[in-house]
Amino acid sequence: MQFLSIEDGLKFYKTYAEACGFNVRKATTTKSEKGDMDFEYFLCNKASFK
């Protein structure tokens, strides 16, 4: 999905996660050469952990 702002995306994902019974954490942020944020990835808080 695409959102107009990172805050909108995070709000949506946190609401979805709460309804499904898991938490969210920030994983990766990618910035352009100008220093603007291009991507920010959010994952289930247990992703990649045993």
C-alpha positions, 0 to 999 in steps of 0.5 A: 500500500502507499500512503500520503505520509509516513505518519498515515502509514504507521497509524494504519499499520499500528491499528491493523496490528492491534486488531490482529494481536501483534505489535509493530517496530521500525525496521529500515529507513531509506533516504535519497541523495538529498536526504529526503526519506524515500522508504520506511519499513515497519515489521511485526515486532517478532520478525527476524527474531527467534 
